[in-house]
Amino acid sequence: MFARALSRKLRTQCDLRPFSTSSTARADFTHVVVGAGAVGLATARRLAERDGTSTLLIERHGAVGTETSSRNSEVIHAGLYYGPTSLKTHLCLKGKQMMYDLCKKQNIPYRNAKKWILSQNAQQHEELVKTHDFAKSIGVPIHFIPLSEAHAREPDVRVKEAVLESPTTGIVDSHTYMSYLESDFQSKGGDLACYTSVESIKPLASGSQGWRIQTKSPSSSETTWITAEILINSAGLAAVPLSNSILPHSRHVKPYYAKGSYYSYSAPTPRPKTLVYPAPTTGAAGLGTHLTIDMTGAIRFGPDVEWVDDPNDLSVNESRLPAALEEIETYLPSIQREKVGLDYSGIRPKLGKGGAVWKGNGDGFLDFVIRKEEGFEGFVNLLGIESPGLTSSLAIAEMVDGLLYK
């Protein structure tokens, strides 16, 4: 009920919201950010803080954050999986602390729930040791806990070999977080245009004279052209197609879409209070069907990984439930199967089918792409912004600002 009410509130704020075109002499706006997910909101908010500039945030849906940003586990990640030099590690570590600080300051609901990663056999234990050693090497708090302590704290959780605890992992109310970013962005003078799709983008003199952006509203057959000095592509699931529409064919990339289904649980027990993850699997595109908790204490399971061609297909695939139940029962054997139901799905924008966990150079691990595009002045591309994108959002915004102004 809360999520639906908030969605209605955001939609009311976005409906037919006009935006000014009286910015700088060179262009209608200093910055145009395409895509109002968590990263786009954070980036637009950061840029709107700059004196003497104007920022427009364009969103094709009727409310902010309705795609990947609101269809995930709402986990504040610790930064355990992404390798020593990746953007994912750097931005997750920085973004985690920035998010905790902002949530405390602005009373955004969050909880430092902690996370357990479990091993049930010797092979899985080796993976936990690797995760432990890597986390230690980059200064992320982590430790093994005795099985006796684990059984005392979470008696319903089955673990045969070892428990690795991440004390800085948490959860956040992503809807309230994005609502705050939206409100703060607008209070800084930013303009938000919902129900607005980008039809085409033309660089003017390779961007040196700005960008011409054609937009369209579903309520009108007419299109509107606006100009900007700087263009930020934060379009999430549509980011690769948008990038490919601007860059030459030799620099095109192929989008991949990983749908993850989530499952609800309606029984009062078992109900752990800690996030529970299986041991990471080499080459897997996700972190396994894990147990997460929302701010009300309700538990859910997911996501799994299903490669799809249509990024708009958000139906939950019922045929995947039996496999999910088998994985869940490896760590929560007393679960009541009949109380596990289909909940929702989300789609992660990926740049390939590589693993979600870094295992060494050449392992197929795919990092964030955040860069100024050579030969296209004033164009910043954000591609493959999947997990830990929510956790990293404030740090990504800071990075984009730095790319443009430092």
PLY file of the C-alpha trace (Angstrom):
ply
format ascii 1.0
element vertex 406
property float x
property float y
property float z
element edge 405
property int vertex1
property int vertex2
end_header
0.00 0.00 0.00
2.79 2.42 0.92
4.63 1.87 -2.38
1.44 2.38 -4.40
0.51 5.53 -2.46
3.98 6.95 -2.91
3.89 6.10 -6.62
0.62 8.03 -6.95
2.12 10.98 -5.10
5.17 11.05 -7.37
3.00 10.74 -10.45
0.95 13.72 -9.32
4.11 15.76 -8.89
5.33 14.75 -12.35
2.11 15.11 -14.32
2.36 17.81 -16.95
5.10 19.56 -15.00
6.30 22.44 -17.20
9.96 23.21 -17.59
11.67 26.46 -18.41
13.76 27.05 -21.52
15.28 30.35 -20.39
18.72 29.17 -19.36
22.07 30.17 -20.79
22.53 32.11 -23.99
24.11 29.09 -25.66
21.46 26.52 -24.80
18.13 26.05 -23.09
19.84 24.10 -20.28
23.35 23.62 -19.00
22.75 19.94 -18.23
20.23 17.44 -19.51
20.13 14.10 -17.69
18.18 11.33 -19.40
16.66 8.80 -16.98
15.27 9.46 -13.51
16.26 6.29 -11.70
18.31 6.46 -8.52
21.52 7.26 -10.43
19.90 9.84 -12.71
18.21 11.53 -9.76
21.43 11.62 -7.74
23.39 12.94 -10.72
20.86 15.64 -11.60
20.68 16.70 -7.95
24.46 16.99 -7.76
24.70 19.05 -10.95
21.84 21.31 -9.86
23.98 22.42 -6.92
26.31 24.31 -9.26
25.72 28.06 -9.29
24.81 29.66 -12.57
23.68 26.42 -14.21
20.35 24.83 -15.07
19.53 21.13 -15.09
16.70 19.24 -16.74
15.96 15.62 -15.81
13.96 13.72 -18.43
11.94 10.62 -17.52
9.80 8.65 -19.97
7.51 7.23 -17.28
5.02 9.11 -15.15
7.10 8.83 -11.98
10.74 8.59 -11.04
12.50 5.31 -10.32
9.94 2.89 -11.76
12.35 0.52 -13.51
15.48 -1.14 -12.10
15.79 1.31 -9.19
12.53 0.18 -7.59
12.62 -3.47 -8.66
15.57 -4.80 -6.70
16.48 -6.09 -3.26
16.95 -2.60 -1.73
20.26 -3.75 -0.27
23.04 -1.36 0.72
25.96 -3.47 -0.48
29.27 -3.69 1.35
31.46 -4.08 -1.76
32.59 -7.70 -1.40
32.52 -9.03 -4.93
33.86 -6.61 -7.52
37.65 -6.83 -7.60
40.41 -4.52 -6.34
40.42 -1.87 -9.08
36.91 -1.79 -10.53
34.58 1.17 -10.58
32.00 -1.04 -8.90
34.26 -1.51 -5.88
35.38 2.12 -5.67
31.91 3.56 -6.09
30.18 0.97 -3.90
32.52 1.62 -0.98
32.19 5.37 -1.29
28.49 5.31 -2.08
27.71 3.01 0.85
29.05 5.52 3.36
27.44 8.45 1.54
24.08 6.66 1.60
24.27 5.79 5.28
25.20 9.40 6.08
22.36 10.82 3.97
19.79 8.41 5.42
20.78 9.39 8.96
20.72 13.11 8.18
17.42 13.11 6.27
15.58 10.39 8.24
15.30 8.11 5.22
14.32 4.66 6.50
17.24 2.24 6.51
18.64 -0.53 8.68
22.10 -1.97 9.11
20.71 -5.51 8.90
24.06 -7.27 8.28
24.52 -10.10 5.85
25.51 -13.74 6.10
27.14 -15.67 3.28
26.87 -19.41 3.85
28.88 -22.42 2.79
27.43 -25.91 3.00
30.50 -27.87 1.84
34.26 -27.59 1.48
34.15 -26.23 -2.07
31.78 -23.44 -1.08
33.94 -22.75 1.95
36.88 -22.06 -0.37
34.79 -19.38 -2.07
33.98 -17.83 1.31
37.66 -17.72 2.23
38.41 -15.93 -1.05
35.63 -13.42 -0.36
36.91 -12.91 3.19
40.49 -12.38 2.11
39.53 -9.98 -0.67
37.31 -7.90 1.63
40.11 -7.69 4.18
42.55 -6.59 1.48
40.41 -3.54 0.59
39.49 -2.64 4.15
35.87 -3.84 4.19
34.84 -5.18 7.62
34.11 -8.91 7.47
34.55 -11.92 9.72
33.63 -15.56 10.19
31.34 -16.34 13.10
31.25 -19.67 14.99
28.49 -22.05 13.94
27.27 -22.15 17.53
26.75 -18.39 17.47
25.05 -18.57 14.08
22.62 -21.23 15.32
21.85 -19.20 18.42
21.20 -15.98 16.49
19.28 -17.50 13.56
18.09 -20.98 14.58
16.06 -21.47 11.38
19.02 -20.92 9.08
20.86 -24.10 8.09
24.60 -23.88 7.63
26.90 -26.89 7.55
30.34 -25.45 6.94
30.81 -21.74 7.71
29.16 -18.33 8.05
30.85 -15.19 6.76
29.28 -12.04 8.21
29.32 -8.63 6.54
28.51 -6.10 9.28
28.21 -3.05 6.98
25.54 -4.49 4.65
22.12 -2.95 5.13
18.75 -2.20 3.58
17.13 1.06 2.53
13.64 2.18 1.58
14.54 2.93 -2.03
11.23 4.68 -2.74
11.68 7.17 0.10
15.33 7.62 -0.89
14.39 8.49 -4.47
11.54 10.70 -3.31
14.04 12.68 -1.26
16.44 13.00 -4.21
13.60 14.21 -6.42
12.43 16.79 -3.90
15.93 18.04 -3.16
16.75 18.27 -6.87
13.70 20.46 -7.45
14.43 22.58 -4.37
17.81 23.37 -5.94
16.07 24.70 -9.03
16.16 21.56 -11.15
13.42 20.82 -13.65
11.82 17.39 -13.98
9.95 16.37 -17.13
8.06 13.10 -16.67
5.99 11.40 -19.38
8.71 12.59 -21.75
10.55 10.27 -24.10
13.71 11.12 -26.00
13.08 10.61 -29.70
16.47 11.64 -31.07
19.66 13.45 -30.09
21.93 15.43 -32.38
25.38 16.67 -31.38
26.02 20.20 -32.64
29.55 20.36 -34.06
30.37 17.08 -32.26
28.99 18.55 -29.04
31.26 21.61 -29.01
28.19 23.77 -29.67
25.91 21.69 -27.48
23.24 19.06 -28.01
19.84 19.17 -29.69
17.33 16.80 -28.09
13.96 15.88 -29.55
11.37 14.88 -26.95
7.80 13.69 -27.10
4.94 13.34 -24.65
2.41 10.49 -25.01
-0.40 13.01 -24.60
0.63 14.86 -27.75
1.57 13.95 -31.31
3.95 16.88 -31.46
7.63 16.79 -30.58
9.67 19.43 -28.78
13.30 20.31 -29.42
15.49 21.54 -26.58
19.20 22.27 -26.43
21.79 21.56 -23.76
25.46 22.23 -23.24
26.01 18.88 -21.53
24.25 15.53 -22.00
24.31 12.72 -19.43
22.97 9.34 -20.51
21.63 7.68 -17.36
18.77 5.90 -19.10
19.26 2.51 -17.44
17.60 -0.15 -19.56
17.52 2.28 -22.50
21.08 3.57 -22.02
22.76 1.34 -24.61
20.20 2.01 -27.37
20.49 5.74 -26.63
24.29 5.59 -26.73
24.22 3.62 -29.99
21.97 6.28 -31.54
24.70 8.87 -30.95
28.05 7.11 -31.36
29.39 5.72 -34.65
28.69 2.08 -35.44
32.25 1.03 -34.56
31.58 2.09 -30.96
28.19 0.43 -30.58
27.70 -2.12 -27.81
25.11 -4.83 -27.41
22.65 -4.63 -24.53
21.91 -7.68 -22.40
18.93 -7.92 -20.07
18.95 -10.13 -16.98
15.50 -10.53 -15.48
15.35 -11.48 -11.85
12.18 -12.80 -10.24
11.40 -12.24 -6.57
9.20 -14.36 -4.34
7.18 -13.32 -1.32
6.65 -15.29 1.87
3.37 -15.04 3.77
3.92 -17.39 6.74
4.94 -15.95 10.13
7.82 -18.39 10.47
10.64 -18.88 9.75
11.55 -15.20 9.67
15.28 -14.48 9.97
16.40 -10.94 10.81
19.66 -11.15 8.87
20.16 -11.09 5.10
21.16 -14.59 3.96
23.13 -15.33 0.78
24.46 -18.61 -0.59
28.17 -18.85 -1.38
29.08 -17.05 -4.63
29.22 -19.28 -7.70
31.99 -18.80 -10.22
30.69 -17.37 -13.51
27.12 -16.85 -12.29
25.43 -13.65 -13.46
23.91 -13.08 -10.01
24.50 -13.81 -6.34
22.03 -16.66 -6.02
18.45 -16.70 -4.77
19.07 -15.01 -1.47
16.90 -13.90 1.44
16.41 -10.19 1.99
14.23 -8.16 4.32
12.29 -4.95 3.80
11.79 -2.14 6.30
8.63 -3.80 7.68
10.52 -7.02 8.46
8.87 -8.99 5.67
11.19 -11.41 3.91
11.48 -12.10 0.22
13.66 -14.30 -1.93
15.48 -13.55 -5.15
16.50 -12.62 -7.64
17.30 -15.47 -9.96
18.71 -14.80 -13.45
16.76 -15.22 -16.67
18.19 -13.76 -19.87
15.48 -11.99 -21.85
15.32 -9.99 -25.08
12.54 -7.63 -24.03
13.47 -5.16 -21.25
9.79 -4.33 -20.79
8.70 -7.88 -19.89
8.28 -7.68 -16.13
6.07 -10.73 -15.69
7.26 -13.14 -13.01
8.01 -16.52 -14.55
6.11 -19.11 -12.50
8.10 -21.96 -14.05
11.21 -20.76 -12.20
9.65 -21.13 -8.74
10.51 -24.84 -8.18
14.23 -24.21 -8.80
14.12 -21.19 -6.49
12.47 -23.26 -3.75
15.19 -25.89 -3.99
17.89 -23.27 -3.52
16.03 -21.57 -0.67
15.64 -24.88 1.17
19.41 -25.38 1.22
19.63 -22.63 3.83
16.04 -22.35 5.15
14.77 -25.95 5.30
11.71 -25.24 7.47
10.16 -22.89 4.95
6.52 -23.60 4.10
6.60 -24.10 0.34
2.94 -23.29 -0.16
3.47 -19.85 1.43
6.07 -18.80 -1.13
4.42 -16.84 -3.92
5.26 -14.84 -7.01
6.01 -11.24 -6.12
7.67 -9.02 -8.73
10.56 -8.95 -11.16
13.25 -6.48 -12.15
15.56 -6.30 -15.12
19.25 -5.46 -14.85
20.96 -3.69 -17.75
24.14 -5.61 -18.52
26.92 -5.34 -21.08
27.40 -9.10 -21.43
26.76 -12.41 -19.74
29.86 -12.31 -17.55
29.86 -13.21 -13.88
28.62 -10.90 -11.13
31.62 -11.77 -8.95
35.19 -10.85 -9.86
37.45 -13.91 -9.93
40.61 -12.52 -11.51
41.80 -10.88 -14.69
40.13 -12.20 -17.82
37.28 -13.83 -15.93
34.53 -12.06 -17.84
33.57 -9.78 -14.96
31.78 -6.68 -16.28
32.33 -3.30 -14.66
30.32 -0.09 -14.81
31.07 2.12 -17.81
31.13 5.79 -16.77
33.04 8.02 -19.17
33.20 11.12 -21.27
32.92 9.96 -24.85
35.93 10.91 -26.96
35.04 13.10 -29.92
31.70 14.12 -28.41
32.21 17.11 -26.17
29.94 17.34 -23.16
28.63 13.75 -23.42
28.89 11.50 -20.37
27.79 7.89 -20.85
26.63 5.62 -18.00
26.28 2.05 -19.24
25.73 -1.26 -17.47
24.62 0.42 -14.25
23.25 -2.61 -12.46
24.00 -3.81 -8.92
25.52 -2.16 -6.90
24.06 0.87 -8.69
21.61 1.86 -5.95
24.32 1.72 -3.29
26.74 3.59 -5.58
24.29 6.25 -6.79
25.58 9.20 -4.76
29.18 8.32 -5.55
28.38 7.97 -9.26
26.84 11.44 -9.15
30.01 12.78 -7.57
32.11 11.06 -10.25
30.05 12.51 -13.11
30.35 15.98 -11.60
34.12 15.45 -11.37
34.40 14.30 -14.98
32.70 17.50 -16.08
34.16 20.09 -13.75
37.53 18.94 -12.38
0 1
1 2
2 3
3 4
4 5
5 6
6 7
7 8
8 9
9 10
10 11
11 12
12 13
13 14
14 15
15 16
16 17
17 18
18 19
19 20
20 21
21 22
22 23
23 24
24 25
25 26
26 27
27 28
28 29
29 30
30 31
31 32
32 33
33 34
34 35
35 36
36 37
37 38
38 39
39 40
40 41
41 42
42 43
43 44
44 45
45 46
46 47
47 48
48 49
49 50
50 51
51 52
52 53
53 54
54 55
55 56
56 57
57 58
58 59
59 60
60 61
61 62
62 63
63 64
64 65
65 66
66 67
67 68
68 69
69 70
70 71
71 72
72 73
73 74
74 75
75 76
76 77
77 78
78 79
79 80
80 81
81 82
82 83
83 84
84 85
85 86
86 87
87 88
88 89
89 90
90 91
91 92
92 93
93 94
94 95
95 96
96 97
97 98
98 99
99 100
100 101
101 102
102 103
103 104
104 105
105 106
106 107
107 108
108 109
109 110
110 111
111 112
112 113
113 114
114 115
115 116
116 117
117 118
118 119
119 120
120 121
121 122
122 123
123 124
124 125
125 126
126 127
127 128
128 129
129 130
130 131
131 132
132 133
133 134
134 135
135 136
136 137
137 138
138 139
139 140
140 141
141 142
142 143
143 144
144 145
145 146
146 147
147 148
148 149
149 150
150 151
151 152
152 153
153 154
154 155
155 156
156 157
157 158
158 159
159 160
160 161
161 162
162 163
163 164
164 165
165 166
166 167
167 168
168 169
169 170
170 171
171 172
172 173
173 174
174 175
175 176
176 177
177 178
178 179
179 180
180 181
181 182
182 183
183 184
184 185
185 186
186 187
187 188
188 189
189 190
190 191
191 192
192 193
193 194
194 195
195 196
196 197
197 198
198 199
199 200
200 201
201 202
202 203
203 204
204 205
205 206
206 207
207 208
208 209
209 210
210 211
211 212
212 213
213 214
214 215
215 216
216 217
217 218
218 219
219 220
220 221
221 222
222 223
223 224
224 225
225 226
226 227
227 228
228 229
229 230
230 231
231 232
232 233
233 234
234 235
235 236
236 237
237 238
238 239
239 240
240 241
241 242
242 243
243 244
244 245
245 246
246 247
247 248
248 249
249 250
250 251
251 252
252 253
253 254
254 255
255 256
256 257
257 258
258 259
259 260
260 261
261 262
262 263
263 264
264 265
265 266
266 267
267 268
268 269
269 270
270 271
271 272
272 273
273 274
274 275
275 276
276 277
277 278
278 279
279 280
280 281
281 282
282 283
283 284
284 285
285 286
286 287
287 288
288 289
289 290
290 291
291 292
292 293
293 294
294 295
295 296
296 297
297 298
298 299
299 300
300 301
301 302
302 303
303 304
304 305
305 306
306 307
307 308
308 309
309 310
310 311
311 312
312 313
313 314
314 315
315 316
316 317
317 318
318 319
319 320
320 321
321 322
322 323
323 324
324 325
325 326
326 327
327 328
328 329
329 330
330 331
331 332
332 333
333 334
334 335
335 336
336 337
337 338
338 339
339 340
340 341
341 342
342 343
343 344
344 345
345 346
346 347
347 348
348 349
349 350
350 351
351 352
352 353
353 354
354 355
355 356
356 357
357 358
358 359
359 360
360 361
361 362
362 363
363 364
364 365
365 366
366 367
367 368
368 369
369 370
370 371
371 372
372 373
373 374
374 375
375 376
376 377
377 378
378 379
379 380
380 381
381 382
382 383
383 384
384 385
385 386
386 387
387 388
388 389
389 390
390 391
391 392
392 393
393 394
394 395
395 396
396 397
397 398
398 399
399 400
400 401
401 402
402 403
403 404
404 405
